[in-house]
Amino acid sequence: MGTDVLVDVDAGVAVVTLNRPEHLNAYTADMGALLSRAYRDCDEDDDVRAIVVTGAGRAFCAGADFSGSASPFDAPTDDIAFSASPIDPAAFELRKPVIAALNGHAIGIGLTIALQTDIRIVAEDAKYGVVQVRRGVIPDCMSHWTLAQLTNLGVAAEVLLTGRTFDGTEAVALGIANKALPTGQVLEHAVEMARDIATNVAPMSAALCKRLLWDSAINGYTPRQVASLETQLHHRVMGTDDAREGVAAFLDRRSPRFSSRLSAAWTPLPSPQPES
């Protein structure tokens, strides 16, 4: 892993850090490639049960890097190579829960990357915004979809069409973030949440739950289709070692010792049957 993105794995939690603090972690193509690789590696590592993505220094990511001689918004020289969604896979496409610890400002692509995570913890007084329309381009990283999923069409329209910035407290009020905390508590809280998942949540249960949640949104499943998939997935996990261990740990009032390994046991979710 390059120095622009650092990965530290401890006690089941991978902390992925955008690491260009001298540039407020401004986004570059290299950073995007490294973040994509980090996501893939963490998702394939059975020792990782939850992921926290954060920024080094006093910002999460201040947006696109304008420090070079060429603007990141110049016309691409290779239309085929260019993608407005450069993080591949997106955080919501993983099997592991991903928590964004927005320890400081997250502007433009800095925020749209975070919108792809499952849970967002923000700093109360930091600035957030999807500002691309104010730079003469348009929002990226699937934010026209993620923001409408997280909030509603009206909030998404306001945020995307005005390009205005707002603080962490308003981000929670808008439904963009889950919790706003003093800056110094953001990463600590996110890691604590991730460690709780790593300790107390069965890996296969988390993976199936996350994929059903996001796949339902992506594919527009009906409630009855979701009910059918929930039944099928219950059959997949009921009676397993993890199901027995989860109950035993609860009754014994101790932490569970789950043994499922996604690398060996994972199979994709089935497709729902069309409704008659």
Rosetta blueprint (number, residue, H / E / L):
1 M L
2 G L
3 T L
4 D L
5 V E
6 L E
7 V E
8 D E
9 V E
10 D E
11 A L
12 G L
13 V E
14 A E
15 V E
16 V E
17 T E
18 L E
19 N L
20 R L
21 P H
22 E H
23 H H
24 L L
25 N L
26 A L
27 Y E
28 T L
29 A H
30 D H
31 M H
32 G H
33 A H
34 L H
35 L H
36 S H
37 R H
38 A H
39 Y H
40 R H
41 D H
42 C H
43 D H
44 E H
45 D L
46 D L
47 D L
48 V L
49 R L
50 A E
51 I E
52 V E
53 V E
54 T E
55 G E
56 A L
57 G L
58 R L
59 A E
60 F E
61 C E
62 A L
63 G L
64 A E
65 D L
66 F L
67 S L
68 G L
69 S L
70 A L
71 S L
72 P L
73 F L
74 D L
75 A L
76 P L
77 T L
78 D L
79 D L
80 I L
81 A L
82 F L
83 S L
84 A L
85 S L
86 P L
87 I L
88 D L
89 P L
90 A L
91 A H
92 F H
93 E H
94 L L
95 R L
96 K L
97 P L
98 V E
99 I E
100 A E
101 A E
102 L E
103 N L
104 G L
105 H E
106 A E
107 I E
108 G L
109 I H
110 G H
111 L H
112 T H
113 I H
114 A H
115 L L
116 Q L
117 T L
118 D L
119 I E
120 R E
121 I E
122 V E
123 A E
124 E L
125 D L
126 A L
127 K L
128 Y E
129 G E
130 V L
131 V L
132 Q H
133 V H
134 R H
135 R H
136 G L
137 V L
138 I L
139 P L
140 D L
141 C L
142 M L
143 S H
144 H H
145 W H
146 T H
147 L H
148 A H
149 Q H
150 L H
151 T L
152 N L
153 L H
154 G H
155 V H
156 A H
157 A H
158 E H
159 V H
160 L H
161 L H
162 T H
163 G L
164 R L
165 T L
166 F E
167 D L
168 G H
169 T H
170 E H
171 A H
172 V H
173 A H
174 L H
175 G L
176 I L
177 A L
178 N L
179 K E
180 A E
181 L E
182 P L
183 T H
184 G H
185 Q H
186 V H
187 L H
188 E H
189 H H
190 A H
191 V H
192 E H
193 M H
194 A H
195 R H
196 D H
197 I H
198 A H
199 T H
200 N H
201 V L
202 A L
203 P H
204 M H
205 S H
206 A H
207 A H
208 L H
209 C H
210 K H
211 R H
212 L H
213 L H
214 W H
215 D H
216 S H
217 A H
218 I H
219 N H
220 G L
221 Y L
222 T L
223 P H
224 R H
225 Q H
226 V H
227 A H
228 S H
229 L H
230 E H
231 T H
232 Q H
233 L H
234 H H
235 H H
236 R H
237 V H
238 M L
239 G L
240 T L
241 D H
242 D H
243 A H
244 R H
245 E H
246 G H
247 V H
248 A H
249 A H
250 F H
251 L H
252 D H
253 R L
254 R L
255 S L
256 P L
257 R L
258 F L
259 S L
260 S L
261 R L
262 L H
263 S H
264 A H
265 A H
266 W L
267 T L
268 P L
269 L L
270 P L
271 S L
272 P L
273 Q L
274 P L
275 E L
276 S L
